[in-house]
């Protein structure tokens, strides 16, 4: 919503929220994985311990120290590919699929051990470049909670709810960019 007292257009860049190419609806951020890296990483994580897709998202987020979190729209199609390739199986557990590696998956993983080492090395490099400035753990957890709340909310997006949530998120983003309110020291001009 446009501030009626502002002479700026939303997204004109002067408020710190410029429109960035590739980040519009449906756009992508920076590429984190090379082709095939995510498939191999998911296979390796499932080999370590059978888990659900959401658990895999959290594990990858942990590998990047919170600097990157893959979207469900990237993870689940990759899991479907691995399942169709018979490298993993997905069994319904409490309404969610729990993925387990197959013998063919273990063989594929052992044949790609060197490639997996390369993936882990690229994750370390990407983590450092994505992180920039470290976020305190409390902020990382709050961001995770926000993502989780949005995922749980899917399917209930009326026009009024979209406006409400977008306003909350945009207001919070502006407040973070504006920084803390600094009270003038007594005797100083505000």
Backbone as a printed PyTorch tensor [residue, N CA C, xyz], in Angstrom:
tensor([[[  0.8470,  -1.1790,   0.0000],
         [  0.0000,   0.0000,   0.0000],
         [  0.8880,   1.2360,   0.0000]],

        [[  0.5510,   2.1820,  -0.8550],
         [  1.3520,   3.3860,  -0.9910],
         [  1.0740,   4.3560,   0.1450]],

        [[  2.1380,   4.9030,   0.6850],
         [  2.0120,   5.9100,   1.7350],
         [  1.4950,   7.1890,   1.0850]],

        [[  0.3350,   7.7100,   1.5120],
         [ -0.2270,   8.9030,   0.8810],
         [  0.6350,  10.1440,   1.0840]],

        [[  1.5360,  10.1240,   2.0490],
         [  2.4020,  11.2670,   2.3200],
         [  3.7320,  11.1660,   1.5960]],

        [[  3.9500,  10.0860,   0.9010],
         [  5.2240,   9.8820,   0.2160],
         [  5.0890,  10.2820,  -1.2450]],

        [[  6.1540,  10.8440,  -1.7880],
         [  6.1710,  11.2080,  -3.2040],
         [  6.9020,  10.1560,  -4.0200]],

        [[  7.1970,   9.0390,  -3.4000],
         [  7.9080,   7.9520,  -4.0660],
         [  6.9260,   6.8880,  -4.5140]],

        [[  7.2620,   6.2590,  -5.5930],
         [  6.4810,   5.1150,  -6.0470],
         [  7.0190,   3.8700,  -5.3490]],

        [[  6.1540,   2.9220,  -4.9790],
         [  6.6540,   1.6830,  -4.3670],
         [  7.6140,   0.9710,  -5.3140]],

        [[  8.7010,   0.4730,  -4.7650],
         [  9.6580,  -0.2910,  -5.5640],
         [ 10.5410,   0.5680,  -6.4460]],

        [[ 10.6180,   1.8980,  -6.1810],
         [ 11.4450,   2.7400,  -7.0400],
         [ 12.9190,   2.7010,  -6.6420]],

        [[ 13.2420,   1.9630,  -5.5760],
         [ 14.6310,   1.7880,  -5.1940],
         [ 15.0880,   2.7450,  -4.1170]],

        [[ 14.3830,   3.8440,  -3.9100],
         [ 14.8330,   4.8190,  -2.9230],
         [ 14.4540,   4.4440,  -1.5080]],

        [[ 13.6260,   3.3930,  -1.3640],
         [ 13.2370,   2.9790,  -0.0240],
         [ 13.9860,   1.7130,   0.3970]],

        [[ 14.9400,   1.2650,  -0.4120],
         [ 15.7060,   0.0670,  -0.0830],
         [ 15.0570,  -1.2070,  -0.5780]],

        [[ 13.9020,  -1.0890,  -1.2390],
         [ 13.1870,  -2.2650,  -1.7190],
         [ 12.9770,  -2.1820,  -3.2280]],

        [[ 14.0790,  -1.9640,  -3.9420],
         [ 13.9590,  -1.8620,  -5.3860],
         [ 13.5700,  -3.2150,  -5.9800]],

        [[ 12.9530,  -3.1570,  -7.1330],
         [ 12.6190,  -4.3950,  -7.8290],
         [ 13.9070,  -4.9190,  -8.4490]],

        [[ 14.2290,  -6.1420,  -8.1130],
         [ 15.4580,  -6.7440,  -8.6280],
         [ 15.1050,  -7.7160,  -9.7430]],

        [[ 15.8250,  -7.6610, -10.8760],
         [ 15.5470,  -8.5950, -11.9620],
         [ 15.6770, -10.0280, -11.4580]],

        [[ 14.7700, -10.8670, -11.9100],
         [ 14.8350, -12.2780, -11.5490],
         [ 14.1880, -12.5910, -10.2080]],

        [[ 13.6940, -11.5830,  -9.5140],
         [ 13.0800, -11.8350,  -8.2070],
         [ 11.5880, -11.5200,  -8.2210]],

        [[ 11.0400, -11.1810,  -9.3930],
         [  9.6080, -10.9650,  -9.4550],
         [  8.9190, -12.2980,  -9.2430]],

        [[  7.6110, -12.2580,  -9.1710],
         [  6.8250, -13.4830,  -8.9920],
         [  7.2560, -14.5060, -10.0240]],

        [[  7.6310, -15.6730,  -9.5570],
         [  8.0610, -16.7350, -10.4630],
         [  9.5400, -16.6540, -10.8050]],

        [[ 10.2230, -15.5680, -10.3910],
         [ 11.6480, -15.4400, -10.6900],
         [ 12.4730, -16.2620,  -9.7260]],

        [[ 13.7440, -16.3890, -10.0210],
         [ 14.6300, -17.1780,  -9.1650],
         [ 15.7130, -16.3020,  -8.5800]],

        [[ 16.2240, -16.7410,  -7.4590],
         [ 17.3590, -16.0780,  -6.8450],
         [ 18.6340, -16.6560,  -7.4310]],

        [[ 19.7460, -16.4600,  -6.7730],
         [ 21.0040, -16.9810,  -7.2940],
         [ 20.9910, -18.5060,  -7.2910]],

        [[ 21.6300, -19.0790,  -8.2880],
         [ 21.6950, -20.5360,  -8.3820],
         [ 22.6890, -21.0400,  -7.3310]],

        [[ 22.2550, -21.9800,  -6.5200],
         [ 23.0780, -22.4990,  -5.4430],
         [ 23.7070, -23.8290,  -5.8470]],

        [[ 22.9380, -24.6700,  -6.5420],
         [ 23.4140, -25.9990,  -6.9150],
         [ 23.6870, -26.0790,  -8.4070]],

        [[ 24.7630, -26.7750,  -8.7610],
         [ 25.0460, -27.0900, -10.1610],
         [ 24.0980, -28.2170, -10.5750]],

        [[ 23.8870, -28.4120, -11.8760],
         [ 23.0000, -29.5030, -12.3060],
         [ 23.4250, -30.8410, -11.6990]],

        [[ 22.4770, -31.5380, -11.1140],
         [ 22.7340, -32.8450, -10.5190],
         [ 23.1560, -32.8120,  -9.0660]],

        [[ 23.5960, -31.6500,  -8.5740],
         [ 24.0640, -31.5470,  -7.1850],
         [ 22.9610, -31.8520,  -6.1740]],

        [[ 21.7830, -31.2800,  -6.3840],
         [ 20.7030, -31.4600,  -5.4160],
         [ 20.2690, -32.9200,  -5.3620]],

        [[ 20.1770, -33.5770,  -6.5150],
         [ 19.7970, -34.9940,  -6.5400],
         [ 20.7830, -35.8210,  -5.7160]],

        [[ 22.0450, -35.5570,  -5.9240],
         [ 23.0840, -36.3070,  -5.2240],
         [ 23.0570, -36.0010,  -3.7220]],

        [[ 22.8860, -34.7500,  -3.3660],
         [ 22.8430, -34.3770,  -1.9550],
         [ 21.6370, -35.0030,  -1.2570]],

        [[ 20.4650, -34.9530,  -1.8860],
         [ 19.2770, -35.5580,  -1.2870],
         [ 19.4720, -37.0580,  -1.1020]],

        [[ 20.0540, -37.7010,  -2.0970],
         [ 20.3140, -39.1370,  -2.0080],
         [ 21.2290, -39.4360,  -0.8240]],

        [[ 22.2770, -38.6200,  -0.6600],
         [ 23.2210, -38.8160,   0.4480],
         [ 22.5490, -38.5840,   1.8010]],

        [[ 21.7240, -37.5510,   1.9010],
         [ 21.0540, -37.2630,   3.1720],
         [ 20.0720, -38.3700,   3.5380]],

        [[ 19.3490, -38.8900,   2.5410],
         [ 18.4080, -39.9790,   2.7950],
         [ 19.1560, -41.2570,   3.1600]],

        [[ 20.3380, -41.4610,   2.5820],
         [ 21.1480, -42.6330,   2.9250],
         [ 21.5850, -42.5760,   4.3870]],

        [[ 21.8670, -41.3690,   4.8910],
         [ 22.2770, -41.2100,   6.2830],
         [ 21.1350, -41.5430,   7.2330]],

        [[ 19.9080, -41.1290,   6.8440],
         [ 18.7460, -41.3650,   7.7050],
         [ 17.4720, -41.1410,   6.8960]],

        [[ 16.5800, -42.1340,   6.8610],
         [ 15.2970, -41.9290,   6.1830],
         [ 14.5740, -40.7290,   6.7940]],

        [[ 13.9410, -39.9170,   5.9430],
         [ 13.2760, -38.7250,   6.4610],
         [ 12.2190, -38.2110,   5.4900]],

        [[ 11.4870, -37.2060,   5.9470],
         [ 10.4500, -36.5420,   5.1620],
         [ 11.0730, -35.3970,   4.3690]],

        [[ 10.3400, -34.9200,   3.3580],
         [ 10.8180, -33.8060,   2.5390],
         [ 11.1110, -32.5710,   3.3620]],

        [[ 10.2320, -32.2580,   4.3200],
         [ 10.4430, -31.0720,   5.1490],
         [ 11.7310, -31.2000,   5.9620]],

        [[ 12.0280, -32.4200,   6.4420],
         [ 13.2690, -32.6510,   7.1850],
         [ 14.4830, -32.3850,   6.2950]],

        [[ 14.3710, -32.7720,   5.0360],
         [ 15.4720, -32.5490,   4.0930],
         [ 15.6960, -31.0530,   3.8590]],

        [[ 14.6080, -30.3100,   3.7640],
         [ 14.7290, -28.8550,   3.6120],
         [ 15.4820, -28.2770,   4.8080]],

        [[ 15.1150, -28.6980,   6.0090],
         [ 15.7820, -28.2080,   7.2310],
         [ 17.2560, -28.6140,   7.2640]],

        [[ 17.5580, -29.8620,   6.8510],
         [ 18.9470, -30.3230,   6.8570],
         [ 19.7940, -29.4990,   5.8920]],

        [[ 19.2520, -29.2240,   4.7060],
         [ 20.0060, -28.4230,   3.7380],
         [ 20.1830, -27.0020,   4.2540]],

        [[ 19.1400, -26.4540,   4.8470],
         [ 19.2400, -25.1220,   5.4500],
         [ 20.3490, -25.1200,   6.5070]],

        [[ 20.4420, -26.1960,   7.2820],
         [ 21.5060, -26.3200,   8.2820],
         [ 22.8870, -26.4030,   7.6600]],

        [[ 23.0050, -27.0980,   6.5260],
         [ 24.3030, -27.1870,   5.8400],
         [ 24.7960, -25.8080,   5.4010]],

        [[ 23.8440, -24.9170,   5.1060],
         [ 24.1790, -23.5620,   4.6820],
         [ 24.1470, -22.5790,   5.8460]],

        [[ 24.0860, -23.0850,   7.0770],
         [ 24.0090, -22.2350,   8.2680],
         [ 22.8940, -21.2100,   8.1640]],

        [[ 21.7910, -21.5890,   7.5260],
         [ 20.6370, -20.7090,   7.4180],
         [ 20.7100, -19.6800,   6.3160]],

        [[ 21.8110, -19.6310,   5.5610],
         [ 21.9590, -18.6310,   4.5080],
         [ 21.1480, -18.9850,   3.2660]],

        [[ 20.6990, -20.2280,   3.1610],
         [ 19.9010, -20.6720,   2.0170],
         [ 18.9580, -21.7650,   2.4960]],

        [[ 17.7420, -21.7070,   2.0020],
         [ 16.7690, -22.7500,   2.2990],
         [ 16.0730, -23.1020,   0.9910]],

        [[ 16.1780, -24.3510,   0.5460],
         [ 15.5230, -24.7050,  -0.7160],
         [ 14.0080, -24.6980,  -0.5530]],

        [[ 13.3280, -24.3320,  -1.6160],
         [ 11.8660, -24.2910,  -1.5530],
         [ 11.2920, -25.6860,  -1.7670]],

        [[ 10.0930, -25.9170,  -1.2540],
         [  9.4320, -27.1970,  -1.5220],
         [  9.2680, -27.4400,  -3.0230]],

        [[  9.1290, -26.3620,  -3.8040],
         [  8.9890, -26.4780,  -5.2510],
         [ 10.2350, -26.9670,  -5.9490]],

        [[ 11.3580, -26.9870,  -5.2420],
         [ 12.6030, -27.5380,  -5.7770],
         [ 12.8190, -28.9460,  -5.2180]],

        [[ 12.5440, -29.1150,  -3.9380],
         [ 12.8090, -30.3900,  -3.2620],
         [ 11.8790, -31.5020,  -3.7290]],

        [[ 10.5830, -31.2610,  -3.7020],
         [  9.6420, -32.3590,  -3.9770],
         [  9.7120, -32.8980,  -5.4060]],

        [[  9.8680, -32.0680,  -6.4270],
         [ 10.0470, -32.6480,  -7.7680],
         [ 11.3290, -33.4830,  -7.8790]],

        [[ 12.3720, -33.0700,  -7.1700],
         [ 13.6220, -33.8360,  -7.1870],
         [ 13.4340, -35.1710,  -6.4860]],

        [[ 12.6970, -35.1680,  -5.3750],
         [ 12.3970, -36.4230,  -4.6850],
         [ 11.5600, -37.3410,  -5.5790]],

        [[ 10.6150, -36.7620,  -6.3020],
         [  9.8000, -37.5590,  -7.2330],
         [ 10.6830, -38.1820,  -8.3010]],

        [[ 11.6260, -37.4110,  -8.8340],
         [ 12.5650, -37.9370,  -9.8310],
         [ 13.3710, -39.1020,  -9.2570]],

        [[ 13.9000, -38.9330,  -8.0490],
         [ 14.6930, -39.9940,  -7.4220],
         [ 13.8410, -41.2380,  -7.1730]],

        [[ 12.5800, -41.0090,  -6.8080],
         [ 11.6740, -42.1320,  -6.5560],
         [ 11.3410, -42.8570,  -7.8660]],

        [[ 11.0610, -42.0980,  -8.9210],
         [ 10.7600, -42.7020, -10.2210],
         [ 11.9700, -43.4240, -10.8060]],

        [[ 13.1670, -42.9650, -10.4320],
         [ 14.4100, -43.6140, -10.8740],
         [ 14.7500, -44.8240, -10.0080]],

        [[ 13.9000, -45.1020,  -9.0090],
         [ 14.0470, -46.2270,  -8.0900],
         [ 15.3240, -46.1530,  -7.2530]],

        [[ 15.7620, -44.9140,  -6.9800],
         [ 16.9210, -44.7060,  -6.1140],
         [ 16.4780, -44.5310,  -4.6590]],

        [[ 15.2260, -44.1230,  -4.4710],
         [ 14.6240, -44.0040,  -3.1450],
         [ 13.1940, -44.5440,  -3.2230]],

        [[ 12.6330, -44.8370,  -2.0560],
         [ 11.2110, -45.1770,  -1.9760],
         [ 10.5620, -44.2050,  -1.0040]],

        [[  9.2930, -43.9340,  -1.2440],
         [  8.5450, -43.0510,  -0.3670],
         [  7.3500, -43.7870,   0.2140]],

        [[  7.3540, -43.9440,   1.5170],
         [  6.2430, -44.6030,   2.2060],
         [  5.4960, -43.5660,   3.0290]],

        [[  4.1630, -43.6290,   2.9920],
         [  3.3590, -42.6710,   3.7400],
         [  3.4730, -42.9880,   5.2230]],

        [[  3.8190, -41.9410,   5.9860],
         [  4.0230, -42.0650,   7.4230],
         [  3.3470, -40.8690,   8.0770]],

        [[  2.2040, -41.0940,   8.7000],
         [  1.4990, -39.9960,   9.3660],
         [  1.0140, -38.9330,   8.3930]],

        [[  0.6310, -39.3210,   7.1900],
         [  0.1450, -38.3720,   6.1960],
         [  1.2370, -37.7310,   5.3680]],

        [[  2.5020, -38.0060,   5.6930],
         [  3.6310, -37.4550,   4.9350],
         [  4.4650, -38.6160,   4.4100]],

        [[  5.1510, -38.3750,   3.2920],
         [  6.0180, -39.4120,   2.7440],
         [  7.3540, -39.4160,   3.4710]],

        [[  7.7870, -40.5800,   3.8410],
         [  9.0990, -40.7680,   4.4620],
         [  9.9530, -41.5000,   3.4360]],

        [[ 11.0700, -40.8930,   3.0670],
         [ 11.9160, -41.4150,   1.9970],
         [ 13.0490, -42.2610,   2.5570]],

        [[ 13.3090, -43.3840,   1.8700],
         [ 14.3620, -44.3290,   2.2410],
         [ 15.1550, -44.6580,   0.9760]],

        [[ 16.4580, -44.8210,   1.1210],
         [ 17.2950, -45.1590,  -0.0310],
         [ 17.1230, -46.6410,  -0.3870]],

        [[ 17.2230, -46.9380,  -1.6630],
         [ 17.1380, -48.3260,  -2.1330],
         [ 18.5560, -48.8520,  -2.3620]],

        [[ 18.6770, -50.1420,  -2.6530],
         [ 19.9900, -50.7120,  -2.9780],
         [ 20.5680, -50.0290,  -4.2120]],

        [[ 19.7190, -49.7620,  -5.2140],
         [ 20.1830, -49.0620,  -6.4220],
         [ 20.6790, -47.6600,  -6.0670]],

        [[ 20.0080, -47.0160,  -5.1110],
         [ 20.4350, -45.6930,  -4.6560],
         [ 21.7870, -45.7440,  -3.9660]],

        [[ 21.9920, -46.7650,  -3.1300],
         [ 23.2940, -46.9180,  -2.4510],
         [ 24.4140, -47.1440,  -3.4540]],

        [[ 24.1420, -47.9590,  -4.4700],
         [ 25.1410, -48.2230,  -5.5060],
         [ 25.4620, -46.9330,  -6.2620]],

        [[ 24.4230, -46.1970,  -6.6400],
         [ 24.6180, -44.9320,  -7.3490],
         [ 25.4350, -43.9580,  -6.4980]],

        [[ 25.1300, -43.9080,  -5.2150],
         [ 25.8360, -43.0150,  -4.3000],
         [ 27.3050, -43.4020,  -4.1740]],

        [[ 27.5830, -44.6930,  -4.0830],
         [ 28.9820, -45.1350,  -3.9590],
         [ 29.7580, -44.8500,  -5.2420]],

        [[ 29.0740, -44.9270,  -6.3860],
         [ 29.7430, -44.6400,  -7.6630],
         [ 30.0130, -43.1450,  -7.8380]],

        [[ 29.3180, -42.3210,  -7.0670],
         [ 29.4610, -40.8690,  -7.2050],
         [ 30.0890, -40.2260,  -5.9680]],

        [[ 30.8960, -40.9770,  -5.2470],
         [ 31.4930, -40.4690,  -4.0040],
         [ 32.3350, -39.2190,  -4.2450]],

        [[ 33.1010, -39.2080,  -5.3180],
         [ 33.9490, -38.0450,  -5.6170],
         [ 33.0750, -36.8390,  -5.9500]],

        [[ 32.0150, -37.0620,  -6.7190],
         [ 31.0960, -35.9740,  -7.0590],
         [ 30.4250, -35.4210,  -5.8020]],

        [[ 30.0730, -36.3170,  -4.8600],
         [ 29.4460, -35.8720,  -3.6170],
         [ 30.4190, -35.0080,  -2.8060]],

        [[ 31.6810, -35.3730,  -2.7800],
         [ 32.6840, -34.5290,  -2.1070],
         [ 32.7120, -33.1420,  -2.7440]],

        [[ 32.6030, -33.0860,  -4.0650],
         [ 32.5710, -31.8000,  -4.7740],
         [ 31.3520, -30.9780,  -4.4000]],

        [[ 30.1980, -31.6420,  -4.2620],
         [ 28.9680, -30.9480,  -3.8660],
         [ 29.1520, -30.3360,  -2.4860]],

        [[ 29.6790, -31.1090,  -1.5700],
         [ 29.8660, -30.6000,  -0.1950],
         [ 30.8670, -29.4330,  -0.1680]],

        [[ 31.8790, -29.5070,  -1.0080],
         [ 32.8510, -28.4140,  -1.0810],
         [ 32.1730, -27.1570,  -1.6480]],

        [[ 31.3520, -27.3190,  -2.6950],
         [ 30.6500, -26.1650,  -3.2710],
         [ 29.6570, -25.5680,  -2.2740]],

        [[ 29.0700, -26.4080,  -1.4330],
         [ 28.1560, -25.8960,  -0.4010],
         [ 28.9310, -24.9930,   0.5530]],

        [[ 30.1180, -25.4160,   0.9650],
         [ 30.9200, -24.5920,   1.8720],
         [ 31.2620, -23.2440,   1.2460]],

        [[ 31.6060, -23.2560,  -0.0440],
         [ 31.9370, -22.0080,  -0.7330],
         [ 30.6940, -21.1310,  -0.8600]],

        [[ 29.5760, -21.7300,  -1.2910],
         [ 28.3220, -20.9850,  -1.4490],
         [ 27.8560, -20.4130,  -0.1220]],

        [[ 27.9940, -21.2010,   0.9370],
         [ 27.5530, -20.7740,   2.2650],
         [ 28.2420, -19.4760,   2.6540]],

        [[ 29.5320, -19.4170,   2.4250],
         [ 30.2740, -18.2090,   2.8000],
         [ 29.8440, -17.0040,   1.9630]],

        [[ 29.6110, -17.2100,   0.6650],
         [ 29.2370, -16.0720,  -0.1710],
         [ 27.7890, -15.6510,   0.0620]],

        [[ 26.8930, -16.5970,   0.3350],
         [ 25.4970, -16.2600,   0.5900],
         [ 25.3100, -15.5830,   1.9370]],

        [[ 26.0910, -16.0020,   2.8950],
         [ 25.9060, -15.5350,   4.2650],
         [ 26.2140, -14.0570,   4.3980]],

        [[ 27.2690, -13.5990,   3.7500],
         [ 27.6260, -12.1950,   3.8870],
         [ 27.8460, -11.8690,   5.3410]],

        [[ 26.8710, -11.2990,   5.9530],
         [ 26.9360, -10.9910,   7.3760],
         [ 26.1250, -12.0480,   8.1130]],

        [[ 26.7150, -12.6070,   9.1240],
         [ 26.0270, -13.6580,   9.8800],
         [ 24.8120, -13.0870,  10.6050]],

        [[ 23.7510, -13.8740,  10.6040],
         [ 22.5700, -13.5160,  11.3760],
         [ 22.6780, -14.2180,  12.7160]],

        [[ 22.2740, -13.5520,  13.7800],
         [ 22.2660, -14.2240,  15.0870],
         [ 21.2960, -15.4050,  15.0480]],

        [[ 21.5440, -16.4440,  15.8490],
         [ 20.6800, -17.6260,  15.8370],
         [ 19.2100, -17.3060,  16.1080]],

        [[ 18.9500, -16.2910,  16.9410],
         [ 17.5650, -15.9260,  17.2310],
         [ 16.8540, -15.4160,  15.9780]],

        [[ 17.5810, -14.6710,  15.1380],
         [ 17.0020, -14.1520,  13.8950],
         [ 16.8070, -15.3010,  12.9060]],

        [[ 17.7840, -16.1920,  12.8230],
         [ 17.6710, -17.3650,  11.9450],
         [ 16.4240, -18.1730,  12.3040]],

        [[ 16.1900, -18.3890,  13.5850],
         [ 15.0390, -19.1580,  14.0380],
         [ 13.7370, -18.4240,  13.7230]],

        [[ 13.7360, -17.1120,  13.8970],
         [ 12.5350, -16.3260,  13.5920],
         [ 12.2060, -16.3950,  12.0990]],

        [[ 13.2220, -16.3440,  11.2450],
         [ 13.0040, -16.4640,   9.7950],
         [ 12.4510, -17.8510,   9.4820]],

        [[ 13.0020, -18.8700,  10.1190],
         [ 12.4940, -20.2260,   9.9100],
         [ 11.0200, -20.3130,  10.3220]],

        [[ 10.6740, -19.7310,  11.4730],
         [  9.2940, -19.7610,  11.9450],
         [  8.3580, -19.0650,  10.9580]],

        [[  8.8280, -17.9620,  10.3760],
         [  8.0300, -17.2470,   9.3810],
         [  7.7910, -18.1240,   8.1500]],

        [[  8.8430, -18.7460,   7.6390],
         [  8.6940, -19.6310,   6.4730],
         [  7.7030, -20.7570,   6.7730]],

        [[  7.8410, -21.3310,   7.9510],
         [  6.9660, -22.4320,   8.3410],
         [  5.5060, -21.9690,   8.4230]],

        [[  5.2880, -20.7940,   9.0020],
         [  3.9290, -20.2580,   9.1100],
         [  3.3200, -20.0430,   7.7260]],

        [[  4.1130, -19.5460,   6.7880],
         [  3.6100, -19.3310,   5.4310],
         [  3.2930, -20.6530,   4.7400]],

        [[  4.1170, -21.6710,   4.9720],
         [  3.8520, -22.9870,   4.3730],
         [  2.5730, -23.5920,   4.9460]],

        [[  2.3480, -23.4280,   6.2360],
         [  1.1470, -23.9700,   6.8620],
         [ -0.1180, -23.2380,   6.4120]],

        [[  0.0460, -22.0090,   5.9530],
         [ -1.0800, -21.1590,   5.5850],
         [ -1.5730, -21.4290,   4.1670]],

        [[ -0.8380, -22.1700,   3.3580],
         [ -1.1790, -22.3280,   1.9360],
         [ -2.6210, -22.8070,   1.7450]],

        [[ -3.2160, -22.3520,   0.6550],
         [ -4.5750, -22.7510,   0.3430],
         [ -5.6490, -21.8890,   0.9740]],

        [[ -5.2760, -21.0000,   1.8690],
         [ -6.2580, -20.1490,   2.5400],
         [ -6.0080, -18.6800,   2.2080]],

        [[ -5.7200, -18.3800,   0.9520],
         [ -5.3370, -17.0280,   0.5630],
         [ -6.4860, -16.2930,  -0.1150]],

        [[ -7.3110, -15.6300,   0.6480],
         [ -8.3340, -14.7460,   0.0790],
         [ -7.6410, -13.4270,  -0.2710]],

        [[ -8.2960, -12.6030,  -1.0540],
         [ -7.7110, -11.3010,  -1.4170],
         [ -7.4310, -10.4760,  -0.1680]],

        [[ -8.3380, -10.5310,   0.7920],
         [ -8.1670,  -9.7710,   2.0380],
         [ -6.9690, -10.3130,   2.8370]],

        [[ -6.8140, -11.6400,   2.8750],
         [ -5.7060, -12.2430,   3.6260],
         [ -4.3710, -11.9550,   2.9550]],

        [[ -4.3490, -11.9430,   1.6350],
         [ -3.1160, -11.6100,   0.9020],
         [ -2.6870, -10.1950,   1.2580]],

        [[ -3.6260,  -9.2680,   1.2470],
         [ -3.3290,  -7.8700,   1.5810],
         [ -2.8240,  -7.7600,   3.0210]],

        [[ -3.4770,  -8.4630,   3.9400],
         [ -3.0790,  -8.4140,   5.3600],
         [ -1.6700,  -8.9370,   5.5660]],

        [[ -1.3710, -10.1410,   5.0230],
         [ -0.0600, -10.7600,   5.2350],
         [  1.0240,  -9.9780,   4.5070]],

        [[  0.7480,  -9.5320,   3.2780],
         [  1.7410,  -8.7360,   2.5410],
         [  2.0600,  -7.4520,   3.3100]],

        [[  1.0450,  -6.8240,   3.8920],
         [  1.2720,  -5.6140,   4.6890],
         [  2.1470,  -5.8860,   5.9020]],

        [[  1.8760,  -6.9930,   6.5840],
         [  2.7020,  -7.3660,   7.7400],
         [  4.1540,  -7.5930,   7.3310]],

        [[  4.3490,  -8.3550,   6.2640],
         [  5.7080,  -8.6820,   5.8350],
         [  6.4480,  -7.4520,   5.3210]],

        [[  5.7800,  -6.6580,   4.4900],
         [  6.4280,  -5.4530,   3.9720],
         [  6.7130,  -4.4480,   5.0720]],

        [[  5.7850,  -4.3040,   6.0240],
         [  6.0160,  -3.3980,   7.1530],
         [  7.2110,  -3.8370,   7.9910]],

        [[  7.3160,  -5.1400,   8.2160],
         [  8.4540,  -5.6720,   8.9750],
         [  9.7540,  -5.4460,   8.2270]],

        [[  9.7440,  -5.7040,   6.9240],
         [ 10.9570,  -5.5050,   6.1190],
         [ 11.3990,  -4.0480,   6.1600]],

        [[ 10.4610,  -3.1220,   6.0180],
         [ 10.8060,  -1.6910,   6.0810],
         [ 11.3440,  -1.3170,   7.4560]],

        [[ 10.7400,  -1.8440,   8.5070],
         [ 11.1940,  -1.5350,   9.8640],
         [ 12.6200,  -2.0390,  10.0960]],

        [[ 12.9450,  -3.2060,   9.5160],
         [ 14.3070,  -3.7440,   9.6600],
         [ 15.2990,  -2.8540,   8.9280]],

        [[ 14.9570,  -2.4460,   7.7120],
         [ 15.8560,  -1.5970,   6.9200],
         [ 16.0280,  -0.2330,   7.5810]],

        [[ 14.9300,   0.3200,   8.1090],
         [ 15.0080,   1.6400,   8.7450],
         [ 15.8810,   1.6170,   9.9910]],

        [[ 16.0290,   0.4590,  10.6040],
         [ 16.8840,   0.3270,  11.7770],
         [ 16.1760,   0.7190,  13.0520]],

        [[ 16.8890,   0.5710,  14.1550],
         [ 16.2740,   0.8700,  15.4520],
         [ 16.0220,   2.3720,  15.6050]],

        [[ 15.0020,   2.6690,  16.3620],
         [ 14.7060,   4.0630,  16.6790],
         [ 15.7130,   4.4930,  17.7330]],

        [[ 16.4480,   5.5440,  17.4390],
         [ 17.4580,   6.0470,  18.3650],
         [ 16.8860,   7.2710,  19.0630]],

        [[ 16.8440,   7.2050,  20.3860],
         [ 16.3350,   8.3190,  21.1690],
         [ 17.4570,   9.3570,  21.3060]],

        [[ 17.1420,  10.6170,  21.0460],
         [ 18.1870,  11.6490,  21.1900],
         [ 18.6460,  11.7630,  22.6540]],

        [[ 19.9230,  12.0230,  22.8200],
         [ 20.4760,  12.2310,  24.1420],
         [ 19.9820,  13.5870,  24.6460]],

        [[ 19.6680,  13.6450,  25.9380],
         [ 19.1330,  14.8900,  26.5150],
         [ 20.0980,  16.0320,  26.2230]],

        [[ 19.5460,  17.1250,  25.7130],
         [ 20.3630,  18.2900,  25.4130],
         [ 20.7470,  18.3620,  23.9410]],

        [[ 20.5430,  17.2700,  23.1740],
         [ 20.8520,  17.2800,  21.7420],
         [ 19.5950,  17.6200,  20.9720]],

        [[ 19.7920,  18.1760,  19.7900],
         [ 18.6540,  18.4230,  18.9110],
         [ 18.2570,  17.1040,  18.2500]],

        [[ 16.9530,  16.8400,  18.1200],
         [ 16.5140,  15.5990,  17.4920],
         [ 16.8190,  15.5200,  16.0410]]])
